[in-house]
Amino acid sequence: MNDNDLRYLRRCVDLASEAVEAGDQPFGSVLVSGDGTIVFEDRNRTGGGDPTRHPEFAIVRWAAENLSAQERRAAVVYTSGEHCAMCAAAHGLAGMGKIVYATSSIQLGEWLRDLGKPQLGIAPLRITDVVPGAIVEGPVMTFADEVRALHARARR
């Protein structure tokens, strides 16, 4: 984990905070090209009623339309929370590159339990359970308390 990785994850957490401010769940993601440029970013947008409007899924859609297969493999997805099974599957099907996440699905499940809130309703699979061979790094404990607080705020 280097300073650039932490900077990109910081942006993800900031996007997650923006999502909460907009009434959505706290998830944010950025797509970084092989040369280190942020080429796409998004936040969770499920508050409008479409439960598939995850930022990781939006990244895959954008990348499939705008990047070559080689560029997708060279890119890195940074995200505030580990991909759910839907997003991990999309990532694998599109041939995306490495994933770096700030907090894990396991952490989220524990936080929801501690907050007395319902679980997400889908199995908390690891990315590599869905996409064997995916290159992943995380969680990064630097962001755990802040992301937990965002989940608590979003679920009041």
N, CA and C atoms as an extended XYZ file, in Angstrom:
468
Properties=species:S:1:pos:R:3:atomname:S:1:resname:S:1:resid:I:1 pbc="F F F"
N         0.857       -1.178        0.000 N   MET     1
C         0.000        0.000        0.000 CA  MET     1
C         0.896        1.232        0.000 C   MET     1
N         0.781        2.043       -1.037 N   ASN     2
C         1.605        3.243       -1.099 CA  ASN     2
C         0.738        4.495       -0.976 C   ASN     2
N         1.366        5.651       -1.032 N   ASP     3
C         0.645        6.919       -0.863 CA  ASP     3
C        -0.427        7.121       -1.931 C   ASP     3
N        -0.147        6.698       -3.167 N   ASN     4
C        -1.155        6.826       -4.224 CA  ASN     4
C        -2.368        5.959       -3.926 C   ASN     4
N        -2.134        4.720       -3.492 N   ASP     5
C        -3.254        3.847       -3.135 CA  ASP     5
C        -4.114        4.492       -2.053 C   ASP     5
N        -3.469        5.047       -1.049 N   LEU     6
C        -4.211        5.689        0.046 CA  LEU     6
C        -4.966        6.926       -0.443 C   LEU     6
N        -4.386        7.651       -1.371 N   ARG     7
C        -5.065        8.834       -1.929 CA  ARG     7
C        -6.315        8.417       -2.703 C   ARG     7
N        -6.211        7.366       -3.508 N   TYR     8
C        -7.377        6.890       -4.265 CA  TYR     8
C        -8.452        6.350       -3.321 C   TYR     8
N        -8.043        5.623       -2.284 N   LEU     9
C        -9.021        5.134       -1.310 CA  LEU     9
C        -9.669        6.288       -0.552 C   LEU     9
N        -8.905        7.312       -0.257 N   ARG    10
C        -9.467        8.503        0.395 CA  ARG    10
C       -10.585        9.091       -0.462 C   ARG    10
N       -10.361        9.152       -1.779 N   ARG    11
C       -11.391        9.666       -2.681 CA  ARG    11
C       -12.635        8.771       -2.625 C   ARG    11
N       -12.440        7.465       -2.551 N   CYS    12
C       -13.567        6.534       -2.457 CA  CYS    12
C       -14.390        6.794       -1.207 C   CYS    12
N       -13.723        6.989       -0.093 N   VAL    13
C       -14.429        7.248        1.165 CA  VAL    13
C       -15.149        8.597        1.093 C   VAL    13
N       -14.544        9.582        0.456 N   ASP    14
C       -15.217       10.866        0.262 CA  ASP    14
C       -16.476       10.697       -0.588 C   ASP    14
N       -16.389        9.890       -1.637 N   LEU    15
C       -17.569        9.605       -2.457 CA  LEU    15
C       -18.625        8.861       -1.657 C   LEU    15
N       -18.212        7.957       -0.779 N   ALA    16
C       -19.152        7.250        0.087 CA  ALA    16
C       -19.884        8.241        0.999 C   ALA    16
N       -19.168        9.225        1.490 N   SER    17
C       -19.785       10.259        2.321 CA  SER    17
C       -20.787       11.077        1.496 C   SER    17
N       -20.439       11.401        0.269 N   GLU    18
C       -21.367       12.109       -0.623 CA  GLU    18
C       -22.628       11.281       -0.842 C   GLU    18
N       -22.463        9.970       -0.956 N   ALA    19
C       -23.619        9.088       -1.144 CA  ALA    19
C       -24.567        9.186        0.053 C   ALA    19
N       -24.007        9.157        1.246 N   VAL    20
C       -24.837        9.260        2.451 CA  VAL    20
C       -25.568       10.600        2.467 C   VAL    20
N       -24.863       11.664        2.132 N   GLU    21
C       -25.490       12.999        2.099 CA  GLU    21
C       -26.671       13.039        1.117 C   GLU    21
N       -26.592       12.224        0.053 N   ALA    22
C       -27.650       12.186       -0.959 CA  ALA    22
C       -28.738       11.161       -0.636 C   ALA    22
N       -28.617       10.477        0.514 N   GLY    23
C       -29.625        9.508        0.909 CA  GLY    23
C       -29.364        8.097        0.423 C   GLY    23
N       -28.153        7.841       -0.017 N   ASP    24
C       -27.780        6.511       -0.503 CA  ASP    24
C       -26.887        5.815        0.524 C   ASP    24
N       -26.595        4.543        0.265 N   GLN    25
C       -25.691        3.796        1.135 CA  GLN    25
C       -24.248        4.227        0.860 C   GLN    25
N       -23.371        4.117        1.859 N   PRO    26
C       -22.018        4.685        1.765 CA  PRO    26
C       -21.014        3.821        1.007 C   PRO    26
N       -21.064        3.960       -0.307 N   PHE    27
C       -20.076        3.283       -1.148 CA  PHE    27
C       -19.622        4.250       -2.230 C   PHE    27
N       -18.317        4.263       -2.477 N   GLY    28
C       -17.743        5.089       -3.536 CA  GLY    28
C       -16.580        4.354       -4.157 C   GLY    28
N       -16.368        4.576       -5.454 N   SER    29
C       -15.316        3.854       -6.177 CA  SER    29
C       -14.700        4.741       -7.250 C   SER    29
N       -13.434        4.466       -7.541 N   VAL    30
C       -12.740        5.144       -8.641 CA  VAL    30
C       -12.027        4.102       -9.493 C   VAL    30
N       -11.917        4.422      -10.776 N   LEU    31
C       -11.178        3.597      -11.717 CA  LEU    31
C        -9.931        4.365      -12.119 C   LEU    31
N        -8.773        3.744      -11.916 N   VAL    32
C        -7.493        4.381      -12.190 CA  VAL    32
C        -6.828        3.632      -13.349 C   VAL    32
N        -6.466        4.379      -14.367 N   SER    33
C        -5.835        3.773      -15.545 CA  SER    33
C        -4.436        3.277      -15.205 C   SER    33
N        -3.877        2.534      -16.124 N   GLY    34
C        -2.538        1.998      -15.940 CA  GLY    34
C        -1.480        3.058      -15.716 C   GLY    34
N        -1.746        4.296      -16.181 N   ASP    35
C        -0.772        5.380      -15.976 CA  ASP    35
C        -1.040        6.193      -14.712 C   ASP    35
N        -2.029        5.764      -13.903 N   GLY    36
C        -2.288        6.427      -12.626 CA  GLY    36
C        -3.307        7.545      -12.657 C   GLY    36
N        -4.036        7.698      -13.760 N   THR    37
C        -5.039        8.751      -13.892 CA  THR    37
C        -6.411        8.209      -13.503 C   THR    37
N        -7.148        8.962      -12.688 N   ILE    38
C        -8.539        8.597      -12.408 CA  ILE    38
C        -9.336        8.882      -13.672 C   ILE    38
N        -9.932        7.821      -14.244 N   VAL    39
C       -10.671        7.978      -15.496 CA  VAL    39
C       -12.182        7.922      -15.296 C   VAL    39
N       -12.633        7.410      -14.149 N   PHE    40
C       -14.066        7.358      -13.860 CA  PHE    40
C       -14.235        7.200      -12.361 C   PHE    40
N       -15.280        7.803      -11.831 N   GLU    41
C       -15.613        7.635      -10.419 CA  GLU    41
C       -17.114        7.732      -10.261 C   GLU    41
N       -17.607        7.109       -9.208 N   ASP    42
C       -19.038        7.165       -8.933 CA  ASP    42
C       -19.268        6.818       -7.474 C   ASP    42
N       -20.497        7.055       -7.033 N   ARG    43
C       -20.924        6.719       -5.684 CA  ARG    43
C       -22.188        5.887       -5.787 C   ARG    43
N       -22.579        5.279       -4.702 N   ASN    44
C       -23.793        4.486       -4.660 CA  ASN    44
C       -24.979        5.373       -5.012 C   ASN    44
N       -25.908        4.834       -5.807 N   ARG    45
C       -27.098        5.578       -6.231 CA  ARG    45
C       -28.363        4.722       -6.106 C   ARG    45
N       -28.379        3.848       -5.117 N   THR    46
C       -29.506        2.927       -4.952 CA  THR    46
C       -30.731        3.581       -4.323 C   THR    46
N       -30.586        4.769       -3.782 N   GLY    47
C       -31.693        5.438       -3.101 CA  GLY    47
C       -32.881        5.725       -3.996 C   GLY    47
N       -32.682        5.732       -5.303 N   GLY    48
C       -33.769        5.982       -6.242 CA  GLY    48
C       -34.615        4.753       -6.534 C   GLY    48
N       -34.269        3.617       -5.919 N   GLY    49
C       -35.074        2.417       -6.077 CA  GLY    49
C       -34.440        1.310       -6.896 C   GLY    49
N       -33.338        1.585       -7.587 N   ASP    50
C       -32.669        0.535       -8.360 CA  ASP    50
C       -31.535       -0.032       -7.519 C   ASP    50
N       -31.701       -1.256       -6.992 N   PRO    51
C       -30.696       -1.815       -6.094 CA  PRO    51
C       -29.387       -2.212       -6.774 C   PRO    51
N       -29.324       -2.089       -8.104 N   THR    52
C       -28.084       -2.437       -8.815 CA  THR    52
C       -27.197       -1.232       -9.094 C   THR    52
N       -27.562       -0.069       -8.626 N   ARG    53
C       -26.801        1.152       -8.941 CA  ARG    53
C       -25.601        1.316       -8.009 C   ARG    53
N       -24.757        0.286       -7.993 N   HIS    54
C       -23.521        0.295       -7.210 CA  HIS    54
C       -22.421        0.962       -8.033 C   HIS    54
N       -21.512        1.695       -7.392 N   PRO    55
C       -20.459        2.372       -8.154 CA  PRO    55
C       -19.503        1.397       -8.844 C   PRO    55
N       -19.284        0.236       -8.256 N   GLU    56
C       -18.392       -0.749       -8.875 CA  GLU    56
C       -18.992       -1.272      -10.178 C   GLU    56
N       -20.309       -1.436      -10.189 N   PHE    57
C       -21.009       -1.891      -11.391 CA  PHE    57
C       -20.965       -0.792      -12.459 C   PHE    57
N       -21.138        0.465      -12.033 N   ALA    58
C       -21.060        1.588      -12.973 CA  ALA    58
C       -19.669        1.668      -13.608 C   ALA    58
N       -18.642        1.405      -12.813 N   ILE    59
C       -17.276        1.410      -13.338 CA  ILE    59
C       -17.121        0.353      -14.432 C   ILE    59
N       -17.626       -0.838      -14.190 N   VAL    60
C       -17.510       -1.907      -15.184 CA  VAL    60
C       -18.237       -1.514      -16.469 C   VAL    60
N       -19.447       -0.980      -16.336 N   ARG    61
C       -20.192       -0.555      -17.532 CA  ARG    61
C       -19.404        0.491      -18.314 C   ARG    61
N       -18.887        1.485      -17.598 N   TRP    62
C       -18.125        2.546      -18.265 CA  TRP    62
C       -16.883        1.968      -18.940 C   TRP    62
N       -16.162        1.131      -18.239 N   ALA    63
C       -14.924        0.558      -18.773 CA  ALA    63
C       -15.206       -0.301      -20.008 C   ALA    63
N       -16.281       -1.080      -19.987 N   ALA    64
C       -16.617       -1.927      -21.128 CA  ALA    64
C       -16.907       -1.095      -22.370 C   ALA    64
N       -17.450        0.104      -22.166 N   GLU    65
C       -17.794        0.969      -23.292 CA  GLU    65
C       -16.645        1.864      -23.738 C   GLU    65
N       -15.667        2.095      -22.865 N   ASN    66
C       -14.660        3.112      -23.154 CA  ASN    66
C       -13.213        2.638      -23.170 C   ASN    66
N       -12.943        1.449      -22.696 N   LEU    67
C       -11.567        0.961      -22.631 CA  LEU    67
C       -11.416       -0.345      -23.402 C   LEU    67
N       -10.243       -0.544      -23.952 N   SER    68
C        -9.944       -1.815      -24.606 CA  SER    68
C        -9.764       -2.892      -23.540 C   SER    68
N        -9.758       -4.143      -23.960 N   ALA    69
C        -9.545       -5.247      -23.019 CA  ALA    69
C        -8.206       -5.074      -22.301 C   ALA    69
N        -7.184       -4.666      -23.012 N   GLN    70
C        -5.863       -4.464      -22.398 CA  GLN    70
C        -5.899       -3.322      -21.380 C   GLN    70
N        -6.579       -2.233      -21.699 N   GLU    71
C        -6.689       -1.108      -20.758 CA  GLU    71
C        -7.468       -1.501      -19.507 C   GLU    71
N        -8.506       -2.319      -19.669 N   ARG    72
C        -9.285       -2.784      -18.508 CA  ARG    72
C        -8.414       -3.631      -17.591 C   ARG    72
N        -7.607       -4.517      -18.164 N   ARG    73
C        -6.729       -5.364      -17.351 CA  ARG    73
C        -5.667       -4.544      -16.617 C   ARG    73
N        -5.214       -3.441      -17.228 N   ALA    74
C        -4.165       -2.616      -16.627 CA  ALA    74
C        -4.711       -1.655      -15.574 C   ALA    74
N        -6.025       -1.421      -15.585 N   ALA    75
C        -6.639       -0.466      -14.661 CA  ALA    75
C        -6.817       -1.091      -13.275 C   ALA    75
N        -6.968       -0.226      -12.277 N   VAL    76
C        -7.210       -0.658      -10.900 CA  VAL    76
C        -8.506       -0.015      -10.423 C   VAL    76
N        -9.372       -0.828       -9.819 N   VAL    77
C       -10.594       -0.316       -9.191 CA  VAL    77
C       -10.298       -0.153       -7.706 C   VAL    77
N       -10.495        1.053       -7.220 N   TYR    78
C       -10.404        1.346       -5.788 CA  TYR    78
C       -11.827        1.557       -5.303 C   TYR    78
N       -12.122        1.042       -4.118 N   THR    79
C       -13.489        1.147       -3.628 CA  THR    79
C       -13.529        1.190       -2.100 C   THR    79
N       -14.531        1.862       -1.590 N   SER    80
C       -14.649        2.009       -0.140 CA  SER    80
C       -15.040        0.704        0.534 C   SER    80
N       -15.744       -0.167       -0.181 N   GLY    81
C       -16.165       -1.442        0.373 CA  GLY    81
C       -15.960       -2.557       -0.634 C   GLY    81
N       -15.610       -3.716       -0.144 N   GLU    82
C       -15.385       -4.875       -1.010 CA  GLU    82
C       -16.601       -5.114       -1.907 C   GLU    82
N       -16.355       -5.478       -3.139 N   HIS    83
C       -17.425       -5.753       -4.103 CA  HIS    83
C       -18.400       -6.806       -3.574 C   HIS    83
N       -19.678       -6.596       -3.825 N   CYS    84
C       -20.670       -7.638       -3.583 CA  CYS    84
C       -20.529       -8.668       -4.716 C   CYS    84
N       -21.282       -9.752       -4.620 N   ALA    85
C       -21.195      -10.814       -5.628 CA  ALA    85
C       -21.564      -10.298       -7.018 C   ALA    85
N       -22.583       -9.444       -7.125 N   MET    86
C       -22.996       -8.893       -8.417 CA  MET    86
C       -21.865       -8.096       -9.047 C   MET    86
N       -21.261       -7.217       -8.279 N   CYS    87
C       -20.197       -6.362       -8.802 CA  CYS    87
C       -18.929       -7.154       -9.103 C   CYS    87
N       -18.628       -8.134       -8.256 N   ALA    88
C       -17.463       -8.977       -8.500 CA  ALA    88
C       -17.642       -9.758       -9.800 C   ALA    88
N       -18.839      -10.306      -10.023 N   ALA    89
C       -19.096      -11.050      -11.255 CA  ALA    89
C       -18.937      -10.146      -12.478 C   ALA    89
N       -19.489       -8.954      -12.419 N   ALA    90
C       -19.356       -8.014      -13.537 CA  ALA    90
C       -17.885       -7.697      -13.788 C   ALA    90
N       -17.141       -7.479      -12.724 N   HIS    91
C       -15.713       -7.180      -12.799 CA  HIS    91
C       -14.980       -8.311      -13.536 C   HIS    91
N       -15.262       -9.542      -13.120 N   GLY    92
C       -14.609      -10.687      -13.738 CA  GLY    92
C       -15.010      -10.867      -15.195 C   GLY    92
N       -16.293      -10.722      -15.498 N   LEU    93
C       -16.772      -10.899      -16.870 CA  LEU    93
C       -16.182       -9.872      -17.821 C   LEU    93
N       -15.933       -8.654      -17.318 N   ALA    94
C       -15.377       -7.586      -18.159 CA  ALA    94
C       -13.856       -7.637      -18.247 C   ALA    94
N       -13.228       -8.531      -17.487 N   GLY    95
C       -11.768       -8.632      -17.548 CA  GLY    95
C       -11.052       -7.448      -16.943 C   GLY    95
N       -11.603       -6.936      -15.850 N   MET    96
C       -10.996       -5.791      -15.178 CA  MET    96
C        -9.748       -6.233      -14.422 C   MET    96
N        -8.918       -5.268      -14.044 N   GLY    97
C        -7.680       -5.545      -13.327 CA  GLY    97
C        -7.866       -5.623      -11.822 C   GLY    97
N        -6.865       -5.236      -11.119 N   LYS    98
C        -6.786       -5.337       -9.657 CA  LYS    98
C        -7.895       -4.536       -8.970 C   LYS    98
N        -8.296       -5.011       -7.791 N   ILE    99
C        -9.256       -4.323       -6.930 CA  ILE    99
C        -8.567       -4.030       -5.602 C   ILE    99
N        -8.676       -2.796       -5.136 N   VAL   100
C        -8.182       -2.408       -3.816 CA  VAL   100
C        -9.383       -1.853       -3.046 C   VAL   100
N        -9.674       -2.445       -1.890 N   TYR   101
C       -10.839       -1.988       -1.123 CA  TYR   101
C       -10.435       -1.577        0.285 C   TYR   101
N       -11.155       -0.562        0.782 N   ALA   102
C       -10.864       -0.031        2.114 CA  ALA   102
C       -11.416       -0.930        3.210 C   ALA   102
N       -12.647       -1.419        3.034 N   THR   103
C       -13.282       -2.243        4.063 CA  THR   103
C       -13.877       -3.489        3.416 C   THR   103
N       -13.985       -4.559        4.204 N   SER   104
C       -14.409       -5.845        3.659 CA  SER   104
C       -15.898       -6.120        3.895 C   SER   104
N       -16.394       -7.096        3.177 N   SER   105
C       -17.773       -7.563        3.369 CA  SER   105
C       -17.961       -8.134        4.769 C   SER   105
N       -16.935       -8.787        5.273 N   ILE   106
C       -16.990       -9.343        6.636 CA  ILE   106
C       -17.137       -8.209        7.648 C   ILE   106
N       -16.348       -7.151        7.491 N   GLN   107
C       -16.465       -5.996        8.397 CA  GLN   107
C       -17.871       -5.419        8.337 C   GLN   107
N       -18.411       -5.241        7.141 N   LEU   108
C       -19.743       -4.673        6.999 CA  LEU   108
C       -20.776       -5.524        7.730 C   LEU   108
N       -20.703       -6.829        7.558 N   GLY   109
C       -21.635       -7.715        8.264 CA  GLY   109
C       -21.546       -7.561        9.773 C   GLY   109
N       -20.333       -7.464       10.286 N   GLU   110
C       -20.137       -7.275       11.731 CA  GLU   110
C       -20.706       -5.932       12.183 C   GLU   110
N       -20.461       -4.884       11.400 N   TRP   111
C       -20.973       -3.561       11.769 CA  TRP   111
C       -22.491       -3.549       11.789 C   TRP   111
N       -23.120       -4.142       10.784 N   LEU   112
C       -24.584       -4.174       10.745 CA  LEU   112
C       -25.133       -4.932       11.941 C   LEU   112
N       -24.501       -6.033       12.278 N   ARG   113
C       -24.918       -6.822       13.452 CA  ARG   113
C       -24.777       -5.977       14.725 C   ARG   113
N       -23.629       -5.305       14.880 N   ASP   114
C       -23.395       -4.459       16.056 CA  ASP   114
C       -24.399       -3.314       16.149 C   ASP   114
N       -24.821       -2.800       14.993 N   LEU   115
C       -25.778       -1.687       14.957 CA  LEU   115
C       -27.220       -2.169       15.098 C   LEU   115
N       -27.408       -3.502       15.143 N   GLY   116
C       -28.763       -4.046       15.229 CA  GLY   116
C       -29.541       -3.866       13.949 C   GLY   116
N       -28.861       -3.799       12.829 N   LYS   117
C       -29.501       -3.580       11.532 CA  LYS   117
C       -29.526       -4.879       10.742 C   LYS   117
N       -30.479       -5.019        9.827 N   PRO   118
C       -30.543       -6.249        9.034 CA  PRO   118
C       -29.339       -6.390        8.106 C   PRO   118
N       -28.997       -7.635        7.827 N   GLN   119
C       -27.936       -7.904        6.868 CA  GLN   119
C       -28.436       -7.520        5.471 C   GLN   119
N       -27.568       -7.591        4.489 N   LEU   120
C       -27.884       -7.096        3.147 CA  LEU   120
C       -28.827       -7.987        2.351 C   LEU   120
N       -29.029       -9.216        2.768 N   GLY   121
C       -29.944      -10.086        2.052 CA  GLY   121
C       -29.277      -10.916        0.957 C   GLY   121
N       -27.966      -10.787        0.813 N   ILE   122
C       -27.212      -11.623       -0.116 CA  ILE   122
C       -26.003      -12.172        0.632 C   ILE   122
N       -25.482      -13.278        0.155 N   ALA   123
C       -24.331      -13.895        0.816 CA  ALA   123
C       -23.121      -12.956        0.743 C   ALA   123
N       -22.412      -12.792        1.848 N   PRO   124
C       -21.230      -11.915        1.870 CA  PRO   124
C       -20.007      -12.639        1.305 C   PRO   124
N       -20.043      -12.932        0.015 N   LEU   125
C       -18.945      -13.655       -0.619 CA  LEU   125
C       -17.740      -12.746       -0.808 C   LEU   125
N       -16.586      -13.323       -0.662 N   ARG   126
C       -15.347      -12.602       -0.967 CA  ARG   126
C       -15.256      -12.457       -2.487 C   ARG   126
N       -14.561      -11.447       -2.954 N   ILE   127
C       -14.394      -11.258       -4.396 CA  ILE   127
C       -13.817      -12.515       -5.031 C   ILE   127
N       -12.821      -13.105       -4.395 N   THR   128
C       -12.169      -14.280       -4.972 CA  THR   128
C       -13.044      -15.540       -4.903 C   THR   128
N       -14.126      -15.521       -4.121 N   ASP   129
C       -15.094      -16.616       -4.175 CA  ASP   129
C       -15.879      -16.551       -5.478 C   ASP   129
N       -16.084      -15.344       -5.981 N   VAL   130
C       -16.851      -15.129       -7.205 CA  VAL   130
C       -15.933      -15.146       -8.427 C   VAL   130
N       -14.761      -14.567       -8.284 N   VAL   131
C       -13.797      -14.474       -9.389 CA  VAL   131
C       -12.471      -15.077       -8.914 C   VAL   131
N       -12.350      -16.395       -8.987 N   PRO   132
C       -11.084      -17.011       -8.579 CA  PRO   132
C        -9.939      -16.431       -9.414 C   PRO   132
N        -8.868      -16.117       -8.767 N   GLY   133
C        -7.734      -15.541       -9.480 CA  GLY   133
C        -7.758      -14.024       -9.558 C   GLY   133
N        -8.835      -13.396       -9.092 N   ALA   134
C        -8.853      -11.929       -9.070 CA  ALA   134
C        -7.737      -11.436       -8.162 C   ALA   134
N        -7.127      -10.345       -8.556 N   ILE   135
C        -6.071       -9.741       -7.747 CA  ILE   135
C        -6.725       -8.688       -6.873 C   ILE   135
N        -6.673       -8.902       -5.557 N   VAL   136
C        -7.330       -7.985       -4.618 CA  VAL   136
C        -6.382       -7.624       -3.493 C   VAL   136
N        -6.620       -6.439       -2.955 N   GLU   137
C        -5.879       -5.991       -1.778 CA  GLU   137
C        -6.848       -5.266       -0.867 C   GLU   137
N        -6.863       -5.631        0.379 N   GLY   138
C        -7.732       -5.007        1.353 CA  GLY   138
C        -8.101       -6.034        2.412 C   GLY   138
N        -8.684       -5.618        3.491 N   PRO   139
C        -9.047       -4.232        3.808 CA  PRO   139
C        -7.845       -3.415        4.273 C   PRO   139
N        -8.060       -2.103        4.285 N   VAL   140
C        -7.045       -1.146        4.735 CA  VAL   140
C        -7.590       -0.504        6.005 C   VAL   140
N        -7.067       -0.906        7.135 N   MET   141
C        -7.648       -0.531        8.427 CA  MET   141
C        -7.655        0.976        8.686 C   MET   141
N        -6.867        1.734        7.957 N   THR   142
C        -6.833        3.192        8.095 CA  THR   142
C        -8.230        3.801        7.996 C   THR   142
N        -9.105        3.175        7.191 N   PHE   143
C       -10.412        3.764        6.904 CA  PHE   143
C       -11.565        3.107        7.657 C   PHE   143
N       -11.292        2.072        8.443 N   ALA   144
C       -12.356        1.275        9.056 CA  ALA   144
C       -13.302        2.098        9.928 C   ALA   144
N       -12.778        2.885       10.840 N   ASP   145
C       -13.652        3.641       11.750 CA  ASP   145
C       -14.514        4.643       10.996 C   ASP   145
N       -13.924        5.300       10.019 N   GLU   146
C       -14.673        6.307        9.260 CA  GLU   146
C       -15.784        5.656        8.430 C   GLU   146
N       -15.482        4.546        7.783 N   VAL   147
C       -16.495        3.875        6.966 CA  VAL   147
C       -17.581        3.278        7.854 C   VAL   147
N       -17.205        2.737        8.999 N   ARG   148
C       -18.211        2.227        9.933 CA  ARG   148
C       -19.163        3.343       10.351 C   ARG   148
N       -18.615        4.518       10.640 N   ALA   149
C       -19.447        5.659       11.032 CA  ALA   149
C       -20.393        6.072        9.905 C   ALA   149
N       -19.943        5.984        8.668 N   LEU   150
C       -20.814        6.303        7.532 CA  LEU   150
C       -21.974        5.306        7.449 C   LEU   150
N       -21.687        4.028        7.669 N   HIS   151
C       -22.756        3.020        7.648 CA  HIS   151
C       -23.734        3.264        8.794 C   HIS   151
N       -23.245        3.626        9.948 N   ALA   152
C       -24.145        3.925       11.068 CA  ALA   152
C       -25.028        5.125       10.743 C   ALA   152
N       -24.438        6.161       10.161 N   ARG   153
C       -25.191        7.366        9.802 CA  ARG   153
C       -26.247        7.071        8.730 C   ARG   153
N       -25.886        6.225        7.766 N   ALA   154
C       -26.818        5.917        6.661 CA  ALA   154
C       -27.984        5.064        7.117 C   ALA   154
N       -27.830        4.381        8.234 N   ARG   155
C       -28.862        3.426        8.674 CA  ARG   155
C       -29.590        3.902        9.935 C   ARG   155
N       -29.610        5.175       10.200 N   ARG   156
C       -30.307        5.710       11.386 CA  ARG   156
C       -31.786        5.499       11.292 C   ARG   156
